[in-house]
């Protein structure tokens, strides 16, 4: 039996999911921020029913919470959940780098080189949003390069949840993911040393987790129109 074609409604719901996820991943929407349907409808020129379905989907992914009489808000991961997300990332990202061959690295060389250049430019700037975006994109890029869609899909969810965790628990305002460590992973993968690449990745993720102060944090209101602009 063939798959049903993607409907216009499904595409529109996915658009809303993608925009909200990106806003959360880039720290435009902070943990605990209220997601008022009417404001999202206006900001994204969307149908209210589509927005409701998108929020429900994000709630299933643990990116949004929906509470009776309070509506939807960006999730606020607990310290326990934060540790569990990093445990999951270690397993998934190890599997990803173990799957990437030198041939895949050659095929994606232009994309990798371009990304690392953009990453270095971002980390040398003072644009925190650009730094967060580029450093996170590295991990997503490896997920796509490995060619395993299931691993990539799981990683996408974990990366958005990681952004919430960083927003809540990072000890300082400087993004902790480092470009030098990313280069070391790429160098190992190009040489076909997947064991070394996995070891560097695990050490990298361990360090990211250690830089979190896993205590509860408060949040403030946010301007949804501004947070969702240009996404």
ChimeraX commands (.cxc) that place a marker at each C-alpha (Angstrom):
marker #1 position 0.00,0.00,0.00 radius 0.5
marker #1 position 1.51,3.35,-1.05 radius 0.5
marker #1 position 1.95,6.27,1.29 radius 0.5
marker #1 position -0.64,9.01,1.12 radius 0.5
marker #1 position 0.64,12.29,-0.38 radius 0.5
marker #1 position 1.45,15.09,2.04 radius 0.5
marker #1 position -1.53,17.41,2.35 radius 0.5
marker #1 position -1.48,21.20,2.43 radius 0.5
marker #1 position -2.58,21.06,6.07 radius 0.5
marker #1 position 0.31,18.77,7.01 radius 0.5
marker #1 position 2.78,21.06,5.28 radius 0.5
marker #1 position 1.38,24.10,7.06 radius 0.5
marker #1 position 1.43,22.39,10.46 radius 0.5
marker #1 position 5.04,21.35,9.82 radius 0.5
marker #1 position 5.92,24.94,8.91 radius 0.5
marker #1 position 4.57,26.16,12.24 radius 0.5
marker #1 position 6.35,23.37,14.12 radius 0.5
marker #1 position 9.63,24.22,12.36 radius 0.5
marker #1 position 9.37,27.95,13.07 radius 0.5
marker #1 position 8.53,27.46,16.75 radius 0.5
marker #1 position 11.27,24.84,17.13 radius 0.5
marker #1 position 13.82,27.15,15.51 radius 0.5
marker #1 position 12.77,30.06,17.75 radius 0.5
marker #1 position 13.24,27.85,20.80 radius 0.5
marker #1 position 16.55,26.41,19.57 radius 0.5
marker #1 position 17.90,29.94,18.96 radius 0.5
marker #1 position 16.76,31.10,22.41 radius 0.5
marker #1 position 14.26,33.56,20.96 radius 0.5
marker #1 position 11.63,31.77,23.03 radius 0.5
marker #1 position 12.78,30.99,26.56 radius 0.5
marker #1 position 11.70,28.12,28.82 radius 0.5
marker #1 position 8.32,28.91,30.39 radius 0.5
marker #1 position 7.38,31.52,27.77 radius 0.5
marker #1 position 3.63,31.50,27.13 radius 0.5
marker #1 position 2.64,30.54,23.60 radius 0.5
marker #1 position -0.59,32.43,23.02 radius 0.5
marker #1 position -2.40,30.99,20.02 radius 0.5
marker #1 position -3.81,34.28,18.77 radius 0.5
marker #1 position -0.37,35.86,18.75 radius 0.5
marker #1 position 1.15,32.92,16.87 radius 0.5
marker #1 position -1.69,33.07,14.34 radius 0.5
marker #1 position -0.96,36.75,13.75 radius 0.5
marker #1 position 2.83,36.46,13.76 radius 0.5
marker #1 position 2.89,33.54,11.29 radius 0.5
marker #1 position -0.23,34.43,9.30 radius 0.5
marker #1 position -1.53,30.98,10.17 radius 0.5
marker #1 position -4.82,29.19,10.75 radius 0.5
marker #1 position -5.72,28.77,14.43 radius 0.5
marker #1 position -6.55,25.08,13.99 radius 0.5
marker #1 position -3.15,24.50,12.40 radius 0.5
marker #1 position -1.44,26.31,15.29 radius 0.5
marker #1 position -3.29,24.12,17.80 radius 0.5
marker #1 position -2.19,20.94,16.00 radius 0.5
marker #1 position 1.41,22.21,15.85 radius 0.5
marker #1 position 1.43,22.96,19.58 radius 0.5
marker #1 position 0.03,19.50,20.33 radius 0.5
marker #1 position 2.76,17.92,18.22 radius 0.5
marker #1 position 5.44,19.92,20.05 radius 0.5
marker #1 position 3.89,18.86,23.34 radius 0.5
marker #1 position 4.24,15.20,22.30 radius 0.5
marker #1 position 7.91,15.92,21.63 radius 0.5
marker #1 position 8.32,17.43,25.14 radius 0.5
marker #1 position 9.27,20.80,23.66 radius 0.5
marker #1 position 6.01,22.48,24.73 radius 0.5
marker #1 position 3.73,21.86,27.70 radius 0.5
marker #1 position -0.03,22.39,27.56 radius 0.5
marker #1 position -1.88,22.87,30.84 radius 0.5
marker #1 position -5.64,23.16,31.42 radius 0.5
marker #1 position -6.74,26.79,31.92 radius 0.5
marker #1 position -3.19,28.02,31.28 radius 0.5
marker #1 position -2.64,27.06,27.66 radius 0.5
marker #1 position 0.68,26.28,26.01 radius 0.5
marker #1 position 4.15,27.33,27.10 radius 0.5
marker #1 position 7.71,26.47,26.21 radius 0.5
marker #1 position 8.79,23.46,28.26 radius 0.5
marker #1 position 10.96,23.89,31.33 radius 0.5
marker #1 position 13.03,20.72,31.61 radius 0.5
marker #1 position 13.83,19.54,35.11 radius 0.5
marker #1 position 17.40,18.82,36.18 radius 0.5
marker #1 position 16.59,15.08,35.93 radius 0.5
marker #1 position 15.32,15.50,32.37 radius 0.5
marker #1 position 18.42,17.54,31.49 radius 0.5
marker #1 position 20.68,14.69,32.56 radius 0.5
marker #1 position 18.54,12.19,30.66 radius 0.5
marker #1 position 18.67,14.28,27.48 radius 0.5
marker #1 position 22.47,14.34,27.61 radius 0.5
marker #1 position 22.55,10.58,28.23 radius 0.5
marker #1 position 20.40,10.16,25.12 radius 0.5
marker #1 position 22.58,12.54,23.12 radius 0.5
marker #1 position 25.70,10.56,23.98 radius 0.5
marker #1 position 24.07,7.37,22.65 radius 0.5
marker #1 position 22.61,8.94,19.51 radius 0.5
marker #1 position 25.61,11.08,18.57 radius 0.5
marker #1 position 28.02,8.19,19.13 radius 0.5
marker #1 position 25.90,6.14,16.73 radius 0.5
marker #1 position 25.90,9.00,14.22 radius 0.5
marker #1 position 29.68,9.47,14.12 radius 0.5
marker #1 position 30.24,5.71,14.02 radius 0.5
marker #1 position 28.10,5.61,10.85 radius 0.5
marker #1 position 29.92,8.35,8.93 radius 0.5
marker #1 position 32.51,7.05,6.44 radius 0.5
marker #1 position 35.38,8.94,4.76 radius 0.5
marker #1 position 33.39,8.64,1.52 radius 0.5
marker #1 position 30.45,10.47,3.10 radius 0.5
marker #1 position 32.87,13.12,4.36 radius 0.5
marker #1 position 34.22,13.61,0.84 radius 0.5
marker #1 position 30.74,13.86,-0.63 radius 0.5
marker #1 position 29.77,16.54,1.89 radius 0.5
marker #1 position 33.16,18.29,2.01 radius 0.5
marker #1 position 31.86,21.61,0.66 radius 0.5
marker #1 position 29.02,21.75,3.19 radius 0.5
marker #1 position 31.33,20.84,6.08 radius 0.5
marker #1 position 34.00,23.39,5.09 radius 0.5
marker #1 position 31.38,26.09,4.64 radius 0.5
marker #1 position 29.81,25.33,8.00 radius 0.5
marker #1 position 33.11,25.36,9.91 radius 0.5
marker #1 position 33.96,28.72,8.33 radius 0.5
marker #1 position 30.61,30.15,9.41 radius 0.5
marker #1 position 31.07,28.66,12.85 radius 0.5
marker #1 position 34.46,30.33,13.32 radius 0.5
marker #1 position 33.06,33.66,12.12 radius 0.5
marker #1 position 30.15,33.39,14.56 radius 0.5
marker #1 position 32.31,32.48,17.56 radius 0.5
marker #1 position 34.59,35.45,16.80 radius 0.5
marker #1 position 31.61,37.79,16.88 radius 0.5
marker #1 position 29.42,39.05,19.73 radius 0.5
marker #1 position 26.17,37.85,18.16 radius 0.5
marker #1 position 25.03,35.28,20.70 radius 0.5
marker #1 position 22.10,34.12,18.57 radius 0.5
marker #1 position 24.43,33.42,15.61 radius 0.5
marker #1 position 26.85,31.56,17.87 radius 0.5
marker #1 position 24.09,29.37,19.31 radius 0.5
marker #1 position 22.71,28.67,15.82 radius 0.5
marker #1 position 26.04,27.74,14.21 radius 0.5
marker #1 position 27.31,25.58,17.07 radius 0.5
marker #1 position 24.04,23.66,17.26 radius 0.5
marker #1 position 23.89,23.28,13.49 radius 0.5
marker #1 position 27.16,21.32,13.55 radius 0.5
marker #1 position 25.53,18.46,15.43 radius 0.5
marker #1 position 22.45,18.52,13.18 radius 0.5
marker #1 position 24.69,18.53,10.11 radius 0.5
marker #1 position 26.43,15.33,11.20 radius 0.5
marker #1 position 23.02,13.77,11.79 radius 0.5
marker #1 position 22.03,14.54,8.20 radius 0.5
marker #1 position 25.37,13.47,6.72 radius 0.5
marker #1 position 25.23,10.03,8.35 radius 0.5
marker #1 position 22.21,9.19,6.19 radius 0.5
marker #1 position 20.19,7.50,8.95 radius 0.5
marker #1 position 16.92,9.42,9.01 radius 0.5
marker #1 position 15.77,7.92,12.31 radius 0.5
marker #1 position 18.95,8.97,14.12 radius 0.5
marker #1 position 18.72,12.43,12.54 radius 0.5
marker #1 position 15.07,12.81,13.55 radius 0.5
marker #1 position 15.78,11.82,17.17 radius 0.5
marker #1 position 18.75,14.18,17.29 radius 0.5
marker #1 position 16.65,17.09,16.02 radius 0.5
marker #1 position 14.30,16.68,18.97 radius 0.5
marker #1 position 17.15,16.29,21.44 radius 0.5
marker #1 position 18.88,19.42,20.14 radius 0.5
marker #1 position 15.79,21.60,20.67 radius 0.5
marker #1 position 15.40,20.17,24.17 radius 0.5
marker #1 position 19.12,20.80,24.77 radius 0.5
marker #1 position 18.59,24.45,23.84 radius 0.5
marker #1 position 15.94,24.71,26.56 radius 0.5
marker #1 position 18.31,23.07,29.02 radius 0.5
marker #1 position 21.14,25.46,28.14 radius 0.5
marker #1 position 18.79,28.44,28.45 radius 0.5
marker #1 position 17.78,27.30,31.94 radius 0.5
marker #1 position 20.96,25.88,33.38 radius 0.5
marker #1 position 24.07,27.24,31.65 radius 0.5
marker #1 position 26.40,28.76,34.25 radius 0.5
marker #1 position 27.25,31.84,32.20 radius 0.5
marker #1 position 26.12,33.67,29.08 radius 0.5
marker #1 position 28.89,32.34,26.85 radius 0.5
marker #1 position 27.81,29.41,24.61 radius 0.5
marker #1 position 29.70,26.37,25.79 radius 0.5
marker #1 position 29.89,24.35,22.57 radius 0.5
marker #1 position 33.38,24.93,21.15 radius 0.5
marker #1 position 34.39,25.10,17.50 radius 0.5
marker #1 position 37.85,23.57,18.13 radius 0.5
marker #1 position 36.25,20.37,19.41 radius 0.5
marker #1 position 34.07,20.24,16.32 radius 0.5
marker #1 position 37.16,20.48,14.11 radius 0.5
marker #1 position 38.76,17.57,15.98 radius 0.5
marker #1 position 35.69,15.42,15.30 radius 0.5
marker #1 position 35.78,16.31,11.59 radius 0.5
marker #1 position 39.52,15.56,11.36 radius 0.5
marker #1 position 38.99,12.10,12.88 radius 0.5
marker #1 position 36.06,11.32,10.56 radius 0.5
marker #1 position 38.02,12.39,7.47 radius 0.5
marker #1 position 40.79,10.01,8.52 radius 0.5
marker #1 position 38.28,7.17,8.97 radius 0.5
marker #1 position 39.01,7.01,12.70 radius 0.5
marker #1 position 35.43,6.63,13.92 radius 0.5
marker #1 position 36.57,5.41,17.33 radius 0.5
marker #1 position 38.49,8.65,17.90 radius 0.5
marker #1 position 35.59,10.72,16.54 radius 0.5
marker #1 position 33.20,9.00,18.96 radius 0.5
marker #1 position 35.59,9.50,21.87 radius 0.5
marker #1 position 35.95,13.23,21.14 radius 0.5
marker #1 position 32.17,13.57,20.74 radius 0.5
marker #1 position 31.50,11.88,24.09 radius 0.5
marker #1 position 34.13,14.03,25.81 radius 0.5
marker #1 position 32.60,17.09,24.15 radius 0.5
marker #1 position 29.08,16.24,25.39 radius 0.5
marker #1 position 30.40,15.43,28.87 radius 0.5
marker #1 position 31.96,18.89,29.01 radius 0.5
marker #1 position 28.75,20.56,27.85 radius 0.5
marker #1 position 26.80,18.82,30.60 radius 0.5
marker #1 position 29.40,19.71,33.23 radius 0.5
marker #1 position 28.99,23.39,32.35 radius 0.5
marker #1 position 25.36,23.30,33.44 radius 0.5
marker #1 position 24.21,24.34,36.90 radius 0.5
marker #1 position 21.38,21.85,37.19 radius 0.5
marker #1 position 19.10,23.87,39.42 radius 0.5
marker #1 position 15.65,25.27,38.70 radius 0.5
marker #1 position 15.39,28.70,37.06 radius 0.5
marker #1 position 12.64,31.26,36.59 radius 0.5
marker #1 position 11.42,32.69,33.28 radius 0.5
marker #1 position 9.85,35.90,32.01 radius 0.5
marker #1 position 7.24,36.89,29.43 radius 0.5
marker #1 position 8.29,37.28,25.81 radius 0.5
marker #1 position 7.06,39.16,22.77 radius 0.5
marker #1 position 5.93,36.40,20.39 radius 0.5
marker #1 position 5.74,38.65,17.33 radius 0.5
marker #1 position 9.38,39.67,17.82 radius 0.5
marker #1 position 10.57,36.14,18.65 radius 0.5
marker #1 position 9.01,34.62,15.52 radius 0.5
marker #1 position 10.02,37.37,13.10 radius 0.5
marker #1 position 12.07,36.41,10.02 radius 0.5
marker #1 position 12.05,32.64,10.71 radius 0.5
marker link #1:1,2 radius 0.2
marker link #1:2,3 radius 0.2
marker link #1:3,4 radius 0.2
marker link #1:4,5 radius 0.2
marker link #1:5,6 radius 0.2
marker link #1:6,7 radius 0.2
marker link #1:7,8 radius 0.2
marker link #1:8,9 radius 0.2
marker link #1:9,10 radius 0.2
marker link #1:10,11 radius 0.2
marker link #1:11,12 radius 0.2
marker link #1:12,13 radius 0.2
marker link #1:13,14 radius 0.2
marker link #1:14,15 radius 0.2
marker link #1:15,16 radius 0.2
marker link #1:16,17 radius 0.2
marker link #1:17,18 radius 0.2
marker link #1:18,19 radius 0.2
marker link #1:19,20 radius 0.2
marker link #1:20,21 radius 0.2
marker link #1:21,22 radius 0.2
marker link #1:22,23 radius 0.2
marker link #1:23,24 radius 0.2
marker link #1:24,25 radius 0.2
marker link #1:25,26 radius 0.2
marker link #1:26,27 radius 0.2
marker link #1:27,28 radius 0.2
marker link #1:28,29 radius 0.2
marker link #1:29,30 radius 0.2
marker link #1:30,31 radius 0.2
marker link #1:31,32 radius 0.2
marker link #1:32,33 radius 0.2
marker link #1:33,34 radius 0.2
marker link #1:34,35 radius 0.2
marker link #1:35,36 radius 0.2
marker link #1:36,37 radius 0.2
marker link #1:37,38 radius 0.2
marker link #1:38,39 radius 0.2
marker link #1:39,40 radius 0.2
marker link #1:40,41 radius 0.2
marker link #1:41,42 radius 0.2
marker link #1:42,43 radius 0.2
marker link #1:43,44 radius 0.2
marker link #1:44,45 radius 0.2
marker link #1:45,46 radius 0.2
marker link #1:46,47 radius 0.2
marker link #1:47,48 radius 0.2
marker link #1:48,49 radius 0.2
marker link #1:49,50 radius 0.2
marker link #1:50,51 radius 0.2
marker link #1:51,52 radius 0.2
marker link #1:52,53 radius 0.2
marker link #1:53,54 radius 0.2
marker link #1:54,55 radius 0.2
marker link #1:55,56 radius 0.2
marker link #1:56,57 radius 0.2
marker link #1:57,58 radius 0.2
marker link #1:58,59 radius 0.2
marker link #1:59,60 radius 0.2
marker link #1:60,61 radius 0.2
marker link #1:61,62 radius 0.2
marker link #1:62,63 radius 0.2
marker link #1:63,64 radius 0.2
marker link #1:64,65 radius 0.2
marker link #1:65,66 radius 0.2
marker link #1:66,67 radius 0.2
marker link #1:67,68 radius 0.2
marker link #1:68,69 radius 0.2
marker link #1:69,70 radius 0.2
marker link #1:70,71 radius 0.2
marker link #1:71,72 radius 0.2
marker link #1:72,73 radius 0.2
marker link #1:73,74 radius 0.2
marker link #1:74,75 radius 0.2
marker link #1:75,76 radius 0.2
marker link #1:76,77 radius 0.2
marker link #1:77,78 radius 0.2
marker link #1:78,79 radius 0.2
marker link #1:79,80 radius 0.2
marker link #1:80,81 radius 0.2
marker link #1:81,82 radius 0.2
marker link #1:82,83 radius 0.2
marker link #1:83,84 radius 0.2
marker link #1:84,85 radius 0.2
marker link #1:85,86 radius 0.2
marker link #1:86,87 radius 0.2
marker link #1:87,88 radius 0.2
marker link #1:88,89 radius 0.2
marker link #1:89,90 radius 0.2
marker link #1:90,91 radius 0.2
marker link #1:91,92 radius 0.2
marker link #1:92,93 radius 0.2
marker link #1:93,94 radius 0.2
marker link #1:94,95 radius 0.2
marker link #1:95,96 radius 0.2
marker link #1:96,97 radius 0.2
marker link #1:97,98 radius 0.2
marker link #1:98,99 radius 0.2
marker link #1:99,100 radius 0.2
marker link #1:100,101 radius 0.2
marker link #1:101,102 radius 0.2
marker link #1:102,103 radius 0.2
marker link #1:103,104 radius 0.2
marker link #1:104,105 radius 0.2
marker link #1:105,106 radius 0.2
marker link #1:106,107 radius 0.2
marker link #1:107,108 radius 0.2
marker link #1:108,109 radius 0.2
marker link #1:109,110 radius 0.2
marker link #1:110,111 radius 0.2
marker link #1:111,112 radius 0.2
marker link #1:112,113 radius 0.2
marker link #1:113,114 radius 0.2
marker link #1:114,115 radius 0.2
marker link #1:115,116 radius 0.2
marker link #1:116,117 radius 0.2
marker link #1:117,118 radius 0.2
marker link #1:118,119 radius 0.2
marker link #1:119,120 radius 0.2
marker link #1:120,121 radius 0.2
marker link #1:121,122 radius 0.2
marker link #1:122,123 radius 0.2
marker link #1:123,124 radius 0.2
marker link #1:124,125 radius 0.2
marker link #1:125,126 radius 0.2
marker link #1:126,127 radius 0.2
marker link #1:127,128 radius 0.2
marker link #1:128,129 radius 0.2
marker link #1:129,130 radius 0.2
marker link #1:130,131 radius 0.2
marker link #1:131,132 radius 0.2
marker link #1:132,133 radius 0.2
marker link #1:133,134 radius 0.2
marker link #1:134,135 radius 0.2
marker link #1:135,136 radius 0.2
marker link #1:136,137 radius 0.2
marker link #1:137,138 radius 0.2
marker link #1:138,139 radius 0.2
marker link #1:139,140 radius 0.2
marker link #1:140,141 radius 0.2
marker link #1:141,142 radius 0.2
marker link #1:142,143 radius 0.2
marker link #1:143,144 radius 0.2
marker link #1:144,145 radius 0.2
marker link #1:145,146 radius 0.2
marker link #1:146,147 radius 0.2
marker link #1:147,148 radius 0.2
marker link #1:148,149 radius 0.2
marker link #1:149,150 radius 0.2
marker link #1:150,151 radius 0.2
marker link #1:151,152 radius 0.2
marker link #1:152,153 radius 0.2
marker link #1:153,154 radius 0.2
marker link #1:154,155 radius 0.2
marker link #1:155,156 radius 0.2
marker link #1:156,157 radius 0.2
marker link #1:157,158 radius 0.2
marker link #1:158,159 radius 0.2
marker link #1:159,160 radius 0.2
marker link #1:160,161 radius 0.2
marker link #1:161,162 radius 0.2
marker link #1:162,163 radius 0.2
marker link #1:163,164 radius 0.2
marker link #1:164,165 radius 0.2
marker link #1:165,166 radius 0.2
marker link #1:166,167 radius 0.2
marker link #1:167,168 radius 0.2
marker link #1:168,169 radius 0.2
marker link #1:169,170 radius 0.2
marker link #1:170,171 radius 0.2
marker link #1:171,172 radius 0.2
marker link #1:172,173 radius 0.2
marker link #1:173,174 radius 0.2
marker link #1:174,175 radius 0.2
marker link #1:175,176 radius 0.2
marker link #1:176,177 radius 0.2
marker link #1:177,178 radius 0.2
marker link #1:178,179 radius 0.2
marker link #1:179,180 radius 0.2
marker link #1:180,181 radius 0.2
marker link #1:181,182 radius 0.2
marker link #1:182,183 radius 0.2
marker link #1:183,184 radius 0.2
marker link #1:184,185 radius 0.2
marker link #1:185,186 radius 0.2
marker link #1:186,187 radius 0.2
marker link #1:187,188 radius 0.2
marker link #1:188,189 radius 0.2
marker link #1:189,190 radius 0.2
marker link #1:190,191 radius 0.2
marker link #1:191,192 radius 0.2
marker link #1:192,193 radius 0.2
marker link #1:193,194 radius 0.2
marker link #1:194,195 radius 0.2
marker link #1:195,196 radius 0.2
marker link #1:196,197 radius 0.2
marker link #1:197,198 radius 0.2
marker link #1:198,199 radius 0.2
marker link #1:199,200 radius 0.2
marker link #1:200,201 radius 0.2
marker link #1:201,202 radius 0.2
marker link #1:202,203 radius 0.2
marker link #1:203,204 radius 0.2
marker link #1:204,205 radius 0.2
marker link #1:205,206 radius 0.2
marker link #1:206,207 radius 0.2
marker link #1:207,208 radius 0.2
marker link #1:208,209 radius 0.2
marker link #1:209,210 radius 0.2
marker link #1:210,211 radius 0.2
marker link #1:211,212 radius 0.2
marker link #1:212,213 radius 0.2
marker link #1:213,214 radius 0.2
marker link #1:214,215 radius 0.2
marker link #1:215,216 radius 0.2
marker link #1:216,217 radius 0.2
marker link #1:217,218 radius 0.2
marker link #1:218,219 radius 0.2
marker link #1:219,220 radius 0.2
marker link #1:220,221 radius 0.2
marker link #1:221,222 radius 0.2
marker link #1:222,223 radius 0.2
marker link #1:223,224 radius 0.2
marker link #1:224,225 radius 0.2
marker link #1:225,226 radius 0.2
marker link #1:226,227 radius 0.2
marker link #1:227,228 radius 0.2
marker link #1:228,229 radius 0.2
marker link #1:229,230 radius 0.2
marker link #1:230,231 radius 0.2
view
